[in-house]
Amino acid sequence: GAAKIRERLRMGAAYRPTDDAGFNALAWYEYRRDRDVYEEEQHLWSIAATYDMRPDLRVNGKYAGQYSSLSTGAGGIETAALTQLLQAGLAWDALPEKLELSGNLYHMWDDQGFSSQAYGIEAGYVFAKGAMLSLGYNHATEQLPYQSAHFQKGLYLRLRLKLTDTLWDQLDRFLSQ
């Protein structure tokens, strides 16, 4: 059979002003190409930012997209699709360092006329430094035919671990021995 060739390229940039620790942004682009019997190309991108309006209140936003094409070659099937996402969220430290309440809205659409909107709410409890267990609920108006399970509606449980300066300091001490 034909050899499978997989190519990947990812690049990104992060921005956090030294004089304003309350703002940060991250952008990335990825190119993927798989070739064997068919050829598939994907262009993926994301731009996200978070801003601390107050010490206990944060807003965030994201724009992301994916352009995919598939070709079977030699006059066979060729198809392409563009999917995009807009997301906005708000997080409030109801009990600082203990309880976080948050909400998110998103709109996802493609170039074939499908679209989906959703909202989510979440309550997170900090049970140890840098570790949060959250319970949340998402409601989506409609699922796109190819939509990831990440955006399904329903109840969920999530564990988050934060990479903090303390973790990096411990890692530095360990590596310098």
Order of alpha helices (4+ residues) and beta strands (2+ residues): beta-beta-beta-beta-beta-beta-beta-beta-beta-alpha
